[in-house]
Amino acid sequence: MCYALGPMSQYVMGHDARELRRLEVQARWYSEQTRSLLVQAGIQRGMRVVDFGCGLGDVTRILAELVGVAGEVVGVDRSEVALGNAARVPPSDGAGAVRWVCGDQHALKDEPAAFDAVVGRMVLMHQPEPVGTLRQLRGLVRSGGLVYFEEPDAELGMASWPSAPLFEKIAGWFRQAVRAANVHATVGRELPRLFHEAGLPIPEARFAGRLETGPESDLYFLVTEAMRGLLPILERAAIASASEVDLETLEERLRAESLAHGVSYRPALHIAAWTRVG
């Protein structure tokens, strides 16, 4: 059974089949940039690593490939549904051992030895107390070990060139919805401060992002499914109604707008930050 001993984090999008599909596509989007950033941060062969808030295990599998057969990765998440799906994907040849643990930041408190690194992607944004979460997670890491988090910043992205009215309207609704849901929408830019307040050394940090265009982009699907997950919040907060969003035609309307005007889109930027535990 999955458990939580501390303040409960909430993933506002849920874990139904549509959301799991969106997460799969989103993971493919960000896998290359995350792999590159993890290497820059110092993930290497032979390490024991925790992937906190692992979800469907996409970052877990990247880590397993980077640490190799001499290493180990533990994927931790509060969702039994997500972990069940994660465990169904076999590791690649040459990857390190993977364990899946259902729980929160307390789930590994009885591990017999400290880890070489703790990693999270798009997870602190959903924590009610990000600083407290970081403090607890740093306790899992040995002296000299690595703490790495990669988080989006909804205020530093979601732009279009030339300005596309439909996309800009959706971006505005998205920003209002995440605020209404008490998601930490700007946690990316706040990572250095959060690390400092958690008693960690000031981290290195990097921007990472994408530019999307053309008929085959996954952006139209991802935006539509994100709005589907946020629709109850949009309606409850009187931000937009179901008829205004019109989910059944939204993906094609976004694609048509792009093709009609040659639009380039920038989704929300990611900021990665990492440091070594003293």
N, C-alpha and C positions, 0 to 999 in steps of 0.2 A: 504494500500500500504506500502511496505517496504521502509525504508529511511535510509540515512546516512548523518550525519551532519559534521563529521570530516573527516580525511584522510581515504580513502577507503582501507579496508583490502581485500586481494584476496585469495580465496581458489583455488589453481591451479588445483585441480583434478576435479572440476565441480560438478554437482549434477544430472547426468543422472542416469538411473535405475541401471546400473552396479555399479556405484560408491556408490549409496545408499546401494546396497547389500553388497559391500565391507565394508562400514562403520558399517553395522549391525553385520557382522561377527567380525570385529575388536573390536566392543564394547563388545561383549561376551568375547573376549580374555582378555580384561583389566578390566572387571567389578569387579572381586573379589579383585584385587590389589587396585583398586581405592576406593572401599568401605572400605577396611581395612585402607588405608591411610587417608581417610576422618574422620574416627573414631579417629585415632591417633591425627589428627589435632585439633579435638574438635567439630566436627559437632554433635549436639545432639537434642533431642526432644524440640519442641516448637520454634525453630529458624525460622527466615525469611531469605532466602538465594537467591542470584542471581547466576544462572548458565550462565556465559558469553560465547558466542559462542557455544550454546548448541547443534547445529546440529539436529540430530534425537532424542535428548532428553534422551539418555541413562544415562548420569550422572544426569540429572534432576530427573529421576525416582529413582535413587539410593538415591539422596538427599531427595526426598519426603518420602521415606520409613524411612530414618534416623530421619527426623524431626517430623514425625508422624502427627496425625490429628490436633494437636495444632499448627503446623507450616505451613509455606508456602514457595514455591519455584517458582521463576520467571525464565523461560528459555528465553534467549535473543539470537537471531541470525539474520543475515542479509538475509538469504535465505528463501524466502517464501515456496519454494519446501520442504526444510528440515523441516521447522516448520509444514507444512501441514501433512507430514508423522508422525512427532512426536506426533501431537495432536490426531492421529487416535489410538494410543496405550493407552488403559485405565489404570488408576493408580491401583496399587495393593491395597488390603484391608488394612486399617489402615494407608495408606499413607496420607501425607499432601496435601493441596490444591496446584494445579499447574496452573500458568498462562503462556501463551506464548506471547512474545513481539517481533515484527519484527523491527530490528534496530541495531544500533551499541552501543558503550559505552555511548552515550549521551541519549539513549532512555528512561532511567529511571530518568533523572535529575529532573523531577517534582514530583517524589514520595513524599508523605506527611511525611514519616518517614524513618529513616535510617535503613539499613539492618544489621542483625547480622553477615553475612558473604557474601563474593563474591568468587566464585569458577570458575575455568576454566581448561579444559583438552585439550591439543593439540590445543591451540588457539593462544597463544602469538607468536608461530612460524610463523603465517600467518599475523601478524600485522606489518605494515610498520614502526611504532614507538612504540615498546613494552613498553618503559619507559613512554611515554606519555599516553598510554592506561592504564597502572597501576596507574598513578597519577589520572586520571579521575575516575577510578573504586574505588580507595580508598575513594573518596568523597562520595560514596554511603553507606559506612560502618560506623556504630556508633563507638564512642570511646570504645576501648576494643574489638571491633569486629574482625573477622578473614578474612584474605586474603590468599587464597590457589590457587596455580597453579601447574599443573602436565604436564610436557613437555618432549618430546623425545630428545635424542641426537644421531643423525645419525652417529657421529664419535666414539661413545662409544658402539657400538653394531654391528649387522649384521656380525657375525662371524660364522665359521663352524669348527667342530672337528670330524674326521680329515678334513683337508681343502678340500672343495668341489669346483672344478674349476668353474662349472656353477654358483653356488650360489655366489661365490666370485666375478665373473665377473658382475653378476646382481647387487650385492651390490655396486660395484664401479660405475656402471652406475647410480644407484639410487643417490649416494652421489653427483656425478657431475650434475645430473639433478636438484636436489633441490637447489644447488648453482646457477645454471643458471637461476632458477626461482626466485631468490632472497628470498627464504624461509630461515628463521633463523634456519639452520639445527642443530646448537649446542646450542640452547636456553636453554636446560635443565641445562647444567653446568653453564650457565650464570645467573640463577635465583637469587642467592644471590646478585650479582652486580646490576641486574635490580631492585630488591626490594629497595636496598640502594639508587640508583639514583632516584627512584620515591619518596623518602622521607619516606620509610617504614623502620621499624626496621629490622636488619639482621635476616633472617628467619632460622628456622630449616629446614633440608633437608634430603631426603631419596632416595636411589637408589631402583628401582623396575624393575624386568625383568622376562623373560620366557626362558625356554629351550624347544625346539621342536624337535620331532623325530617321526618316524613311519609312516605307510601308511595313517592314518586317520587325521594327522595334518592339520589344516587349513592354515598353513604357505604357502603351495604351491599355494593355491588359492589367498591368500592375496598378495603375492609377484607378482603373474601374473597380478592381477587387478591393483596393484599399478603401475606396468610398463605400463599397458594399458593407465592409466590416464596420465602418464608422457611421453608417446611416442611422442606427438607433440613437447615437449621440447627437448627430445633426438635427434629428427631429425633436429629441427631448430638450435640447438647448435652443430650439427655434432658430437654428442657423440656416437650414434649408430643408425643404420637404422632399419626399420621395419623388413626387412629380417633377420638381425642379431638377433633381439630380438625374432622373430618367436612366437608371442603370442599364436597362435593356438596350439602349442605343448609344450609351456613353462611349464605349470603346470605339465604335465606328465613327462617331462624331469627332473624337479626338484625332483619329487617323486621317479623316477627311480634311480637318483643319490643317494638319501638318502638310499633307500633299498639295492642298490648294495654295499654300503660301510659302512653302519651302522652309518650314519652321524647324529650328533646333531647340531642343529642350534640355534643361539641366535639372535633374532630380536633386533632392536634398543632398548637400555635401556631407561627407563623413570626416570626422577628425579622429585620428588614432593617437593615443598617448601611452607612453611606457616609461618605467623607471625600475631601478634595482632596490630591493629591500636592504636597508642598512644592517 
